[in-house]
Amino acid sequence: MILRKYASLIGIGSAQIDLILPKETFKRGDEIVGYFLIKGGIVEQQIKRIDSNLIRIDHMNNEETILSTKTITVAKRINQDMEEKLSFNFKLDADTPVSTHKNSYGFRTKLTFNEGVVSTDLDYIKII
């Protein structure tokens, strides 16, 4: 048991997060509704918070810009092999530039624990 706890502290077998969206393409001004799927790892862990950043990726300069951040403070324990769903909603600005071959968008999600390595997820979206 102690070996599994130390393994999760360095990221081996720790809980994972995945942002589940109903589709990949959205219009400017759309309300995006989905959920975070959190899967427990090999030991019980205390979740501290979830950060989901809307990012723009500039392919011409190979740069990533955070456009908006949504933070959810979570005081919840995730047991081993447990699955938990938490709702997600995000309103796209009406003036967000559309996706092109020069830039794309995505949500970079980070699950932070009281102890252990952060779990991350990246979900690309297209804005039309």
C-alpha atoms as one frame of an Amber mdcrd trajectory, in Angstrom:
protein
   0.000   0.000   0.000   2.810   2.433   0.836   4.513   1.690  -2.476   1.295
   2.531  -4.361   0.945   5.805  -2.426   4.476   6.907  -3.305   3.952   5.863
  -6.927   0.832   8.075  -7.135   2.781  10.993  -5.643   5.120  10.911  -8.640
   2.277  10.420 -11.109   2.248   6.656 -11.567  -1.294   5.371 -11.156  -2.706
   8.699  -9.952  -6.255   9.861 -10.727  -6.879  11.171 -14.248  -9.168  13.851
 -15.681 -10.836  14.030 -19.083 -13.048  16.860 -20.351 -15.941  15.334 -22.277
 -17.604  17.668 -24.794 -20.662  16.793 -26.951 -18.922  17.902 -30.150 -15.723
  19.539 -31.419 -17.125  22.443 -33.462 -18.757  25.501 -31.894 -19.968  28.904
 -33.091 -18.811  32.176 -31.587 -21.026  33.013 -28.616 -22.043  29.376 -28.033
 -22.554  27.959 -24.560 -20.384  24.842 -24.295 -21.810  22.245 -21.923 -19.999
  19.039 -21.026 -18.488  17.343 -18.029 -15.214  16.411 -16.400 -14.711  12.669
 -16.014 -12.374  11.939 -13.105 -11.073   8.388 -12.837  -9.517   7.237  -9.585
  -6.037   5.795  -9.608  -4.412   3.071  -7.558  -4.897   4.887  -4.232  -7.419
   7.322  -2.752  -6.472  10.968  -3.420  -7.782  14.319  -2.215  -8.715  16.631
  -5.097  -7.932  20.294  -4.535  -9.156  22.024  -7.699  -9.785  21.818 -11.433
  -8.509  24.510 -13.806  -9.662  24.570 -17.411  -8.045  27.140 -19.700  -9.371
  28.096 -23.119  -6.184  28.437 -25.143  -5.371  29.718 -28.619  -2.503  28.037
 -30.418  -0.715  30.259 -32.939   0.800  27.825 -35.454   2.800  30.553 -37.223
   4.793  31.510 -34.097   4.361  28.234 -32.202   2.859  30.126 -29.234   0.060
  29.279 -26.850  -2.102  32.015 -25.271  -4.571  31.567 -22.415  -7.784  33.395
 -23.341  -9.892  32.488 -20.317  -9.669  30.367 -17.178 -12.379  28.509 -15.324
 -11.423  27.260 -11.849 -13.503  24.914  -9.737 -12.474  24.396  -6.126 -13.198
  20.803  -5.181 -12.866  19.352  -1.702 -13.462  15.751  -2.666 -11.715  12.447
  -2.230 -11.516  10.192  -5.242 -11.270   6.540  -4.289  -9.242   4.064  -6.252
 -10.952   2.819  -9.404 -13.865   5.268  -8.826 -15.356   7.448 -11.590 -16.817
  10.873 -10.849 -18.543  13.319 -13.221 -18.560  17.075 -12.599 -20.459  19.449
 -14.876 -18.630  21.903 -17.138 -20.045  24.918 -18.929 -18.287  27.720 -20.758
 -19.598  30.650 -22.794 -17.530  31.537 -25.862 -17.188  35.258 -26.480 -19.077
  36.465 -29.529 -15.941  38.206 -30.806 -13.618  35.198 -30.536 -11.768  34.854
 -33.861 -12.668  31.727 -35.827 -10.279  28.796 -36.161  -7.998  28.889 -39.201
  -4.944  27.029 -40.418  -2.904  29.704 -38.567  -4.595  29.288 -35.174  -6.589
  26.681 -33.301  -8.248  26.429 -29.911  -8.526  23.970 -27.075  -9.252  23.468
 -23.412  -6.205  22.580 -21.326  -7.535  21.038 -18.119  -5.521  20.482 -14.965
  -6.553  18.373 -11.953  -4.647  19.390  -8.805  -4.390  17.210  -5.706  -3.417
  18.058  -2.135  -0.475  15.693  -2.672   0.950  14.293  -5.862   1.523  15.166
  -9.479  -1.023  17.216 -11.440  -3.117  15.355 -14.040  -3.667  17.202 -17.352
  -5.862  16.868 -20.428  -6.051  18.773 -23.741  -9.194  18.844 -25.896  -9.104
  20.707 -29.198 -12.165  22.580 -30.441 -12.954  24.369 -33.689 -14.644  27.778
 -33.631 -16.662  28.738 -36.724
